[in-house]
Structure formats: structure tokens, C-alpha cells
Amino acid sequence: MNVGEGGCRAIRTITILLLAASACVAGCDGSGAGSGDRDYRQDMRDFVQGISAYAWALAPGFIVIPQNGQELITRDGEETGPVDTEYLSAIDGVGREDLFYGYTADNVPTPQAARDYMIAFLDIAQDRGVQALVTDYCWTPAASVDDSYAQSAAKGYISFAADSRELDGIPGYPASPYDANTADVSSLSQAENFLYLINTDGYATRADFLAAVQGTRYDIVLIDLFFGGTDMLSAAEVASLKTKSGAGRDWS
């Protein structure tokens, strides 16, 4: 479900809710605290915590992963600031795009200063049991893709090297997911990799799309609930994605 350039996008696949939070973090003055007495960071934290409470009341195993809103992890939005433990307790993971590649341009290494800034927040989350999921935008096999996966693995992050910012296909490299896992996966802590595929324009039919995802070995699949942006997948179609080439990824 896409709600526009400046909004938040919610995606549910199996039992994952991914929130693109970055556009909602900063206030009108760019500080994050907002003008006057309004704290826009806290507004966003309240929003995510409200969604978590609602989702968990419906399905206790629902997984909530905010994306690109790492400043919400601390109360003042600074990497050295006090940690907001209430917010961290309301989420299961934290997503970050462009950590190692794609920040200034796709297939280009992210500047060290920007990288270190984002890592500081992700490490706070990881240290408190909240898994970091990294999406880099790169496609040169050894020069960028392998390096992207290796750097995330060294930090304990789960990662995906997307060959298109449109997130509209399954990368041809590597041929099998990085750190492919043959075991069943029933929780985020057991996952070793993920597929991020939210644009289905490259698939002629929903059957083609479902077959492509079913044929992969990714532990996690992040997809849009709507094929083509308007045609909602059925519960049975979503359930069909709970098997990964001989093993399960059933989180329900």
C-alpha cells in the first residue's frame, strides 16, 4: 500500500509490517522537534507503537519493522542520546536503505561519515535485540554486491543487495540468496537473508509473480499486499509463499 512520496508505506507479507518512517521523523523546521512545543519524533513513535499494539492484539506474532527512521531510537534523535526503550520494545526490527551502497548514487559506496552515523543507531537496536535489515542498491558482483553482503554480515545485519531501486525483480546475482539457509524459519531471529520485491510491474500476471517468489530460497519476503498496486493478494496466495524451495518460512 503506497501513500505517496512524503507518507508512510505499509507492507504485510506473511506476518511482517514494514513502515517507511524517514519522511515523518523531521519536523517542519528540520530539527525533528518541530516548531513550538510539538515533538514530531514522538508523534512518529506514538504512531508506530499504536500500530504495533493494534497488530499484536490481532496476531501476537505480527512483526513490525520501521524503515529509515533510525533517529526514533533515541529520544533526541542523536546517536549518543538516551535510548527510547518503549519504542524499541514496540518493534522487532529496523530497516535501513543505502547503508553501504546507494546513499549518493546507486552502485556507489555510501560516504563513510553517513555510513558511520547510520550504523551508530543500528548498533543500538542490535544491542537490544532488535534486528537490523539493510537494503543496498548495487549490482556489480564482486565490487559492490559481494562487498555489501560481507559488510552487513560482519555487523550481524540481515541484508539485501537490490539491483534496482524500483524493487521490481529478483536479482540474478547471486544465483542463490546470500547465506542461503536450508532450515525452516519461524522467527526473525532465525532469518539469514531477505527478498525486497514491492513492484510487480515486471510480471505479466499474479500467477507469474507468485511462482517467481515461491521458487526462491529467501528466508523473508517483503512484498506489497496488492499486485499491480490495486489487486489485493488473497489469504491463500499469501499462504502459498510460506514455503521456500523445500523449507518453510511460516511465521503465522
C-alpha positions in Angstrom: 0.0 0.0 0.0 1.7 3.2 -1.2 0.5 6.5 0.2 2.7 9.0 -1.6 6.2 10.4 -1.6 6.0 12.0 1.8 3.9 9.4 3.6 4.4 6.0 5.1 4.2 2.7 3.2 2.8 -0.4 5.0 3.6 -3.8 3.6 2.5 -7.1 5.0 4.0 -10.4 3.9 3.3 -13.4 6.0 3.4 -11.6 9.3 5.7 -8.6 8.6 4.7 -5.0 8.8 7.3 -2.7 7.2 7.0 1.1 7.9 8.9 3.7 5.8 9.3 6.2 8.6 12.0 8.5 7.5 9.8 11.2 5.9 7.9 11.5 9.1 10.8 12.0 11.5 11.8 15.6 10.9 9.6 18.5 12.0 8.8 21.5 9.9 12.0 23.2 11.0 14.1 20.2 10.1 15.1 19.6 13.7 12.8 16.7 14.4 11.4 18.5 17.5 9.2 20.6 15.2 8.0 24.2 15.7 6.6 25.3 19.0 6.1 22.5 21.6 5.3 19.7 19.1 7.8 16.8 19.1 7.4 15.2 15.7 9.7 12.3 16.5 7.5 11.4 19.5 4.5 11.7 17.2 6.0 9.1 14.9 7.0 6.9 17.8 3.4 7.0 19.1 2.2 6.2 15.6 4.4 3.1 15.3 3.7 2.0 18.8 -0.1 2.3 18.2 0.2 0.2 15.1 2.2 -2.4 17.0 -0.4 -2.6 19.8 -3.2 -3.0 17.3 -1.4 -5.6 15.2 -0.3 -7.6 18.2 -3.8 -7.6 19.6 -4.9 -9.3 16.4 -1.9 -11.6 15.9 0.7 -11.8 18.7 3.3 -13.0 16.3 3.0 -10.0 14.0 6.4 -8.5 13.1 6.9 -4.7 12.9 9.9 -3.2 11.1 10.2 0.6 10.7 12.4 1.6 7.8 14.8 4.6 7.5 13.6 6.2 10.8 16.6 5.3 12.9 16.6 8.6 14.7 13.5 7.5 16.5 15.6 5.0 18.5 16.9 7.8 20.8 14.7 10.4 22.5 16.6 13.4 21.0 17.4 11.8 17.6 21.1 11.9 18.3 23.2 8.7 18.2 24.6 9.5 21.6 21.2 10.4 23.1 19.1 8.4 25.6 17.6 5.3 24.1 13.8 5.2 23.9 13.2 1.7 25.3 9.4 1.9 25.0 9.8 2.5 21.2 12.3 -0.4 20.8 10.0 -2.7 22.7 7.3 -2.0 20.1 9.3 -3.1 17.1 11.0 -6.3 16.0 13.5 -4.9 13.5 14.7 -1.7 12.0 15.3 -1.3 8.2 17.8 1.0 6.6 18.3 1.7 2.9 21.6 2.8 1.3 23.8 1.9 4.3 26.8 0.7 2.3 25.7 1.4 -1.3 23.3 3.9 -2.8 23.3 6.9 -0.5 24.6 9.4 -3.0 24.0 7.3 -6.2 23.2 3.6 -6.9 26.1 1.2 -7.1 28.3 3.8 -5.4 29.7 3.3 -1.9 28.0 5.4 0.8 30.3 8.0 2.2 32.0 6.9 5.4 30.5 9.7 7.6 26.9 8.9 6.6 27.6 5.2 7.0 29.0 5.6 10.5 26.1 7.8 11.5 23.5 5.2 10.5 25.5 2.3 11.9 25.6 4.0 15.3 21.8 3.8 15.5 21.5 0.3 14.1 24.0 -1.0 16.6 21.9 0.4 19.4 19.0 -1.6 18.1 21.0 -4.7 17.6 22.5 -4.5 21.1 18.9 -4.5 22.4 17.7 -7.5 20.4 16.1 -5.5 17.5 17.4 -6.9 14.2 18.7 -4.6 11.6 17.7 -5.2 7.9 19.8 -3.4 5.3 18.9 -2.7 1.7 21.7 -1.6 -0.5 21.3 -0.6 -4.2 24.1 -2.1 -6.2 24.7 -4.6 -9.0 28.5 -5.1 -9.8 29.1 -8.6 -8.4 32.5 -8.5 -6.7 33.0 -4.8 -6.5 29.7 -3.9 -4.8 27.2 -6.8 -4.3 29.7 -9.1 -2.5 31.1 -6.2 -0.5 27.6 -5.1 0.5 26.7 -8.5 1.9 30.0 -9.0 3.6 29.9 -5.7 5.4 26.4 -6.3 6.6 27.3 -9.8 7.7 30.3 -8.5 9.7 27.9 -6.3 11.7 25.3 -9.0 12.2 22.8 -7.3 9.9 20.5 -9.2 7.5 20.8 -7.6 4.1 19.6 -7.5 0.5 21.5 -6.1 -2.4 18.9 -4.8 -4.8 19.9 -4.3 -8.5 17.1 -1.7 -9.0 15.7 1.0 -6.7 12.3 0.1 -8.1 12.5 -3.2 -6.2 10.8 -4.8 -9.1 12.6 -8.1 -9.5 14.7 -10.9 -8.1 18.4 -10.2 -8.6 20.2 -12.7 -10.9 23.3 -12.4 -8.7 24.0 -14.1 -6.5 22.2 -17.1 -8.0 21.1 -18.3 -4.6 20.4 -15.9 -1.7 23.5 -14.8 0.3 24.0 -17.1 3.2 21.2 -19.4 1.9 19.5 -21.2 4.8 18.1 -24.7 4.2 16.4 -24.8 7.6 12.8 -23.9 8.4 12.4 -20.3 9.5 9.7 -19.4 12.0 11.0 -16.2 13.5 13.0 -13.1 12.6 15.9 -14.3 14.7 16.3 -17.4 12.5 16.4 -15.5 9.2 19.7 -15.1 7.3 18.5 -13.1 4.3 15.5 -11.4 2.7 14.0 -10.5 -0.6 12.5 -7.0 -1.1 10.1 -7.0 -4.0 7.3 -4.5 -3.9 6.9 -3.5 -7.5 5.2 -6.2 -9.6 5.2 -4.3 -12.9 7.7 -6.8 -14.4 5.3 -9.7 -14.0 2.6 -10.2 -16.6 0.2 -12.0 -14.2 -0.1 -12.5 -10.4 0.5 -16.2 -11.1 3.9 -15.4 -12.6 4.7 -13.2 -9.7 3.7 -15.8 -7.1 5.6 -18.5 -8.9 8.8 -16.4 -9.1 8.7 -15.8 -5.3 7.7 -19.4 -4.5 10.8 -20.6 -6.4 13.3 -18.6 -4.3 15.1 -19.6 -1.1 14.9 -16.4 0.8 14.1 -16.6 4.4 12.0 -13.4 4.4 9.9 -12.0 1.5 8.8 -8.4 1.7 6.1 -7.7 -0.9 3.2 -5.4 -1.4 -0.2 -6.7 -0.5 -1.5 -5.5 -3.8 -0.4 -7.0 -7.2 -0.1 -4.1 -9.7 -0.9 -1.7 -6.9 -4.6 -2.3 -6.8 -5.3 -6.1 -6.9 -5.1 -7.5 -3.4 -3.5 -10.9 -2.9 -5.7 -13.4 -1.2 -5.0 -15.1 2.0 -4.4 -18.4 0.1 -1.9 -16.6 -2.2 0.0 -15.2 0.7 0.0 -18.6 2.4 1.5 -20.1 -0.8 4.6 -18.0 -0.1 5.3 -19.8 3.2 7.5 -22.4 1.6 10.9 -21.7 0.2 12.2 -24.4 -2.1 12.0 -27.3 0.3 11.8 -25.5 3.6 9.3 -23.4 5.4 9.1 -19.7 6.3 5.8 -19.9 8.1 5.6 -17.1 10.7 1.9 -17.1 11.3 
